[in-house]
Amino acid sequence: KVLAGDANEHVRRAAVVALGSMADRETVEYLTVTLSQDTLPDLRAAAAQSLGESGDTLAVPALVHALADTVASVRKQAVVALHRLWTPLAQDALVRVLVQDSEEIVRFVAAQSLGQRRAVPARDALRGALRDSSVWVRAEAARSLGMLGDATAIEDLTLLLERRGDGPDHDAAREALHKLNSPNVAATEAP
């Protein structure tokens, strides 16, 4: 922890990142304070990364709060950390990020996480993300819907194919449709 207070920003960042592997209560508290109060965005992002590596789900509320940070790199690291410390609160927060965040990379990582975590409650947000302004977010939303096995998304994926020209979102939609139309996939029923 001594190096986390070093005058050199780069030394401090490396020390903050290394603290994540220590995972004791005092360290998590220190990282939470750094995440919420440090003036340097790189150190806040490093604190988010370390909290994700700590394995301590008590850090989830602080990471959810960091999703409102003014700096996209901090929000992105908070999304990655929430993916690692998966809880219902983390899932709900990533659904909001997918729908509301202004930065493409943050929405992309949220869509990716929701698919990898097979977050069925996110299916409506993922279907909405098929109309995102970013081709990459649309592509990741399509991939995630395929991972969910959500047959209710077939119509939305088909519309994506009809609406846009060729690109990564088209490729992902085709791949998801292939998965969803496979006889081995158990379709998710609409409630």
HUBELKA-V602085 format. One record per pair of residues at least 12 apart in sequence whose ideal C-beta (glycine too) atoms are under 10 Angstrom apart, sorted by sequence separation. I is the first residue (numbers start at 1). J is the second residue. If there is no record, write none. Layout:
BEGIN
i:I j:J
i:I j:J
END
This chain:
BEGIN
i:3 j:15
i:4 j:16
i:19 j:31
i:34 j:46
i:35 j:47
i:47 j:59
i:51 j:63
i:63 j:75
i:66 j:78
i:67 j:79
i:78 j:90
i:82 j:94
i:94 j:106
i:97 j:109
i:98 j:110
i:110 j:122
i:114 j:126
i:129 j:141
i:130 j:142
i:141 j:153
i:145 j:157
i:157 j:169
i:160 j:172
i:161 j:173
i:2 j:15
i:3 j:16
i:4 j:17
i:34 j:47
i:35 j:48
i:65 j:78
i:66 j:79
i:94 j:107
i:97 j:110
i:98 j:111
i:128 j:141
i:129 j:142
i:160 j:173
i:161 j:174
i:1 j:15
i:4 j:18
i:16 j:30
i:17 j:31
i:33 j:47
i:34 j:48
i:35 j:49
i:48 j:62
i:63 j:77
i:64 j:78
i:79 j:93
i:96 j:110
i:97 j:111
i:98 j:112
i:111 j:125
i:126 j:140
i:127 j:141
i:142 j:156
i:159 j:173
i:160 j:174
i:1 j:16
i:3 j:18
i:4 j:19
i:16 j:31
i:19 j:34
i:31 j:46
i:32 j:47
i:35 j:50
i:47 j:62
i:48 j:63
i:51 j:66
i:63 j:78
i:66 j:81
i:67 j:82
i:78 j:93
i:79 j:94
i:82 j:97
i:94 j:109
i:95 j:110
i:98 j:113
i:110 j:125
i:111 j:126
i:114 j:129
i:126 j:141
i:127 j:142
i:129 j:144
i:130 j:145
i:141 j:156
i:142 j:157
i:157 j:172
i:158 j:173
i:3 j:19
i:31 j:47
i:32 j:48
i:34 j:50
i:35 j:51
i:47 j:63
i:62 j:78
i:63 j:79
i:66 j:82
i:78 j:94
i:94 j:110
i:97 j:113
i:98 j:114
i:110 j:126
i:125 j:141
i:126 j:142
i:129 j:145
i:141 j:157
i:157 j:173
i:160 j:176
i:161 j:177
i:1 j:18
i:30 j:47
i:31 j:48
i:34 j:51
i:63 j:80
i:93 j:110
i:94 j:111
i:97 j:114
i:126 j:143
i:127 j:144
i:156 j:173
i:157 j:174
i:160 j:177
i:1 j:19
i:16 j:34
i:31 j:49
i:48 j:66
i:63 j:81
i:64 j:82
i:79 j:97
i:94 j:112
i:111 j:129
i:126 j:144
i:127 j:145
i:142 j:160
i:157 j:175
i:16 j:35
i:31 j:50
i:32 j:51
i:47 j:66
i:48 j:67
i:62 j:81
i:63 j:82
i:78 j:97
i:79 j:98
i:94 j:113
i:95 j:114
i:110 j:129
i:111 j:130
i:122 j:141
i:125 j:144
i:126 j:145
i:141 j:160
i:142 j:161
i:157 j:176
i:158 j:177
i:30 j:50
i:31 j:51
i:94 j:114
i:153 j:173
i:156 j:176
i:157 j:177
i:1 j:22
i:31 j:52
i:45 j:66
i:48 j:69
i:60 j:81
i:63 j:84
i:76 j:97
i:98 j:119
i:108 j:129
i:111 j:132
i:123 j:144
i:126 j:147
i:139 j:160
i:12 j:34
i:16 j:38
i:28 j:50
i:31 j:53
i:32 j:54
i:44 j:66
i:59 j:81
i:60 j:82
i:63 j:85
i:75 j:97
i:79 j:101
i:91 j:113
i:107 j:129
i:122 j:144
i:123 j:145
i:126 j:148
i:138 j:160
i:154 j:176
i:4 j:27
i:27 j:50
i:28 j:51
i:31 j:54
i:59 j:82
i:64 j:87
i:90 j:113
i:91 j:114
i:94 j:117
i:99 j:122
i:111 j:134
i:122 j:145
i:127 j:150
i:130 j:153
i:153 j:176
i:154 j:177
i:157 j:180
i:16 j:40
i:27 j:51
i:32 j:56
i:35 j:59
i:45 j:69
i:95 j:119
i:98 j:122
i:108 j:132
i:112 j:136
i:126 j:150
i:153 j:177
i:1 j:26
i:31 j:56
i:44 j:69
i:48 j:73
i:49 j:74
i:52 j:77
i:57 j:82
i:59 j:84
i:60 j:85
i:64 j:89
i:76 j:101
i:94 j:119
i:99 j:124
i:100 j:125
i:107 j:132
i:111 j:136
i:112 j:137
i:115 j:140
i:119 j:144
i:123 j:148
i:127 j:152
i:131 j:156
i:138 j:163
i:143 j:168
i:1 j:27
i:4 j:30
i:12 j:38
i:16 j:42
i:17 j:43
i:20 j:46
i:28 j:54
i:32 j:58
i:36 j:62
i:45 j:71
i:48 j:74
i:51 j:77
i:52 j:78
i:59 j:85
i:60 j:86
i:61 j:87
i:63 j:89
i:64 j:90
i:67 j:93
i:75 j:101
i:79 j:105
i:83 j:109
i:91 j:117
i:95 j:121
i:99 j:125
i:107 j:133
i:108 j:134
i:111 j:137
i:114 j:140
i:115 j:141
i:118 j:144
i:122 j:148
i:124 j:150
i:127 j:153
i:130 j:156
i:138 j:164
i:142 j:168
i:143 j:169
i:146 j:172
i:150 j:176
i:154 j:180
i:4 j:31
i:13 j:40
i:16 j:43
i:19 j:46
i:20 j:47
i:23 j:50
i:27 j:54
i:28 j:55
i:29 j:56
i:32 j:59
i:35 j:62
i:44 j:71
i:45 j:72
i:46 j:73
i:47 j:74
i:48 j:75
i:49 j:76
i:50 j:77
i:51 j:78
i:52 j:79
i:53 j:80
i:54 j:81
i:57 j:84
i:58 j:85
i:60 j:87
i:63 j:90
i:66 j:93
i:67 j:94
i:75 j:102
i:76 j:103
i:79 j:106
i:82 j:109
i:83 j:110
i:86 j:113
i:90 j:117
i:92 j:119
i:95 j:122
i:98 j:125
i:99 j:126
i:107 j:134
i:110 j:137
i:111 j:138
i:112 j:139
i:113 j:140
i:114 j:141
i:115 j:142
i:116 j:143
i:117 j:144
i:123 j:150
i:126 j:153
i:129 j:156
i:130 j:157
i:142 j:169
i:145 j:172
i:146 j:173
i:149 j:176
i:153 j:180
i:154 j:181
i:12 j:40
i:15 j:43
i:16 j:44
i:17 j:45
i:18 j:46
i:19 j:47
i:20 j:48
i:22 j:50
i:23 j:51
i:28 j:56
i:31 j:59
i:34 j:62
i:35 j:63
i:41 j:69
i:45 j:73
i:46 j:74
i:48 j:76
i:49 j:77
i:52 j:80
i:53 j:81
i:57 j:85
i:60 j:88
i:61 j:89
i:64 j:92
i:65 j:93
i:75 j:103
i:78 j:106
i:79 j:107
i:82 j:110
i:91 j:119
i:94 j:122
i:95 j:123
i:97 j:125
i:98 j:126
i:104 j:132
i:108 j:136
i:109 j:137
i:111 j:139
i:112 j:140
i:115 j:143
i:116 j:144
i:119 j:147
i:120 j:148
i:122 j:150
i:124 j:152
i:127 j:155
i:128 j:156
i:131 j:159
i:139 j:167
i:140 j:168
i:141 j:169
i:142 j:170
i:143 j:171
i:144 j:172
i:145 j:173
i:146 j:174
i:148 j:176
i:152 j:180
i:1 j:30
i:13 j:42
i:16 j:45
i:17 j:46
i:20 j:49
i:21 j:50
i:27 j:56
i:29 j:58
i:32 j:61
i:33 j:62
i:36 j:65
i:41 j:70
i:42 j:71
i:44 j:73
i:45 j:74
i:48 j:77
i:49 j:78
i:52 j:81
i:55 j:84
i:56 j:85
i:57 j:86
i:60 j:89
i:61 j:90
i:64 j:93
i:67 j:96
i:72 j:101
i:76 j:105
i:77 j:106
i:79 j:108
i:80 j:109
i:83 j:112
i:84 j:113
i:90 j:119
i:91 j:120
i:92 j:121
i:95 j:124
i:96 j:125
i:99 j:128
i:104 j:133
i:105 j:134
i:107 j:136
i:108 j:137
i:111 j:140
i:112 j:141
i:115 j:144
i:118 j:147
i:119 j:148
i:120 j:149
i:123 j:152
i:124 j:153
i:127 j:156
i:130 j:159
i:131 j:160
i:135 j:164
i:138 j:167
i:139 j:168
i:140 j:169
i:142 j:171
i:143 j:172
i:146 j:175
i:147 j:176
i:150 j:179
i:151 j:180
i:4 j:34
i:12 j:42
i:13 j:43
i:16 j:46
i:17 j:47
i:19 j:49
i:20 j:50
i:23 j:53
i:24 j:54
i:28 j:58
i:29 j:59
i:32 j:62
i:35 j:65
i:36 j:66
i:41 j:71
i:44 j:74
i:45 j:75
i:47 j:77
i:48 j:78
i:51 j:81
i:52 j:82
i:54 j:84
i:55 j:85
i:57 j:87
i:60 j:90
i:63 j:93
i:64 j:94
i:67 j:97
i:72 j:102
i:73 j:103
i:75 j:105
i:76 j:106
i:79 j:109
i:80 j:110
i:83 j:113
i:86 j:116
i:91 j:121
i:92 j:122
i:95 j:125
i:98 j:128
i:99 j:129
i:104 j:134
i:107 j:137
i:108 j:138
i:110 j:140
i:111 j:141
i:114 j:144
i:115 j:145
i:117 j:147
i:118 j:148
i:120 j:150
i:123 j:153
i:126 j:156
i:127 j:157
i:130 j:160
i:135 j:165
i:138 j:168
i:139 j:169
i:142 j:172
i:143 j:173
i:146 j:176
i:149 j:179
i:150 j:180
i:151 j:181
i:9 j:40
i:12 j:43
i:15 j:46
i:16 j:47
i:19 j:50
i:20 j:51
i:22 j:53
i:23 j:54
i:25 j:56
i:28 j:59
i:31 j:62
i:32 j:63
i:35 j:66
i:40 j:71
i:41 j:72
i:42 j:73
i:43 j:74
i:44 j:75
i:45 j:76
i:46 j:77
i:47 j:78
i:48 j:79
i:49 j:80
i:50 j:81
i:51 j:82
i:52 j:83
i:53 j:84
i:54 j:85
i:72 j:103
i:75 j:106
i:76 j:107
i:78 j:109
i:79 j:110
i:82 j:113
i:83 j:114
i:86 j:117
i:88 j:119
i:91 j:122
i:94 j:125
i:95 j:126
i:98 j:129
i:103 j:134
i:104 j:135
i:105 j:136
i:106 j:137
i:108 j:139
i:109 j:140
i:110 j:141
i:111 j:142
i:112 j:143
i:113 j:144
i:114 j:145
i:115 j:146
i:116 j:147
i:117 j:148
i:118 j:149
i:136 j:167
i:138 j:169
i:139 j:170
i:141 j:172
i:142 j:173
i:145 j:176
i:146 j:177
i:148 j:179
i:149 j:180
i:10 j:42
i:13 j:45
i:14 j:46
i:16 j:48
i:17 j:49
i:18 j:50
i:19 j:51
i:20 j:52
i:21 j:53
i:22 j:54
i:23 j:55
i:24 j:56
i:41 j:73
i:42 j:74
i:45 j:77
i:48 j:80
i:49 j:81
i:52 j:84
i:53 j:85
i:57 j:89
i:61 j:93
i:64 j:96
i:71 j:103
i:72 j:104
i:73 j:105
i:74 j:106
i:75 j:107
i:76 j:108
i:77 j:109
i:79 j:111
i:80 j:112
i:104 j:136
i:105 j:137
i:108 j:140
i:111 j:143
i:112 j:144
i:115 j:147
i:118 j:150
i:127 j:159
i:131 j:163
i:135 j:167
i:136 j:168
i:137 j:169
i:138 j:170
i:139 j:171
i:140 j:172
i:141 j:173
i:142 j:174
i:143 j:175
i:144 j:176
i:145 j:177
i:146 j:178
i:147 j:179
i:148 j:180
i:9 j:42
i:13 j:46
i:16 j:49
i:17 j:50
i:20 j:53
i:21 j:54
i:23 j:56
i:25 j:58
i:29 j:62
i:32 j:65
i:36 j:69
i:41 j:74
i:44 j:77
i:45 j:78
i:48 j:81
i:51 j:84
i:52 j:85
i:57 j:90
i:60 j:93
i:64 j:97
i:67 j:100
i:68 j:101
i:72 j:105
i:73 j:106
i:76 j:109
i:79 j:112
i:80 j:113
i:83 j:116
i:86 j:119
i:88 j:121
i:99 j:132
i:104 j:137
i:107 j:140
i:108 j:141
i:111 j:144
i:114 j:147
i:115 j:148
i:123 j:156
i:127 j:160
i:130 j:163
i:131 j:164
i:135 j:168
i:136 j:169
i:139 j:172
i:142 j:175
i:143 j:176
i:146 j:179
i:149 j:182
i:154 j:187
i:9 j:43
i:12 j:46
i:13 j:47
i:16 j:50
i:19 j:53
i:20 j:54
i:21 j:55
i:28 j:62
i:32 j:66
i:35 j:69
i:44 j:78
i:47 j:81
i:48 j:82
i:51 j:85
i:67 j:101
i:72 j:106
i:75 j:109
i:76 j:110
i:79 j:113
i:83 j:117
i:98 j:132
i:107 j:141
i:110 j:144
i:111 j:145
i:114 j:148
i:130 j:164
i:135 j:169
i:138 j:172
i:139 j:173
i:142 j:176
i:145 j:179
i:146 j:180
i:151 j:185
i:153 j:187
i:15 j:50
i:16 j:51
i:18 j:53
i:19 j:54
i:20 j:55
i:42 j:77
i:45 j:80
i:49 j:84
i:75 j:110
i:79 j:114
i:82 j:117
i:112 j:147
i:134 j:169
i:135 j:170
i:138 j:173
i:141 j:176
i:142 j:177
i:145 j:180
i:149 j:184
i:150 j:185
i:151 j:186
i:152 j:187
i:153 j:188
i:13 j:49
i:17 j:53
i:20 j:56
i:23 j:59
i:38 j:74
i:41 j:77
i:45 j:81
i:101 j:137
i:136 j:172
i:139 j:175
i:143 j:179
i:146 j:182
i:149 j:185
i:151 j:187
i:152 j:188
i:132 j:169
i:135 j:172
i:139 j:176
i:148 j:185
i:149 j:186
i:150 j:187
i:151 j:188
i:152 j:189
i:149 j:187
i:150 j:188
i:151 j:189
i:152 j:190
i:4 j:43
i:20 j:59
i:35 j:74
i:67 j:106
i:98 j:137
i:130 j:169
i:146 j:185
i:149 j:188
i:150 j:189
i:151 j:190
i:152 j:191
i:148 j:188
i:150 j:190
i:4 j:46
i:35 j:77
i:98 j:140
i:130 j:172
i:4 j:47
i:35 j:78
i:67 j:110
i:98 j:141
i:130 j:173
i:145 j:188
i:4 j:50
i:35 j:81
i:98 j:144
i:130 j:176
i:20 j:81
i:115 j:176
i:20 j:84
i:123 j:188
i:123 j:190
i:120 j:188
i:120 j:191
END
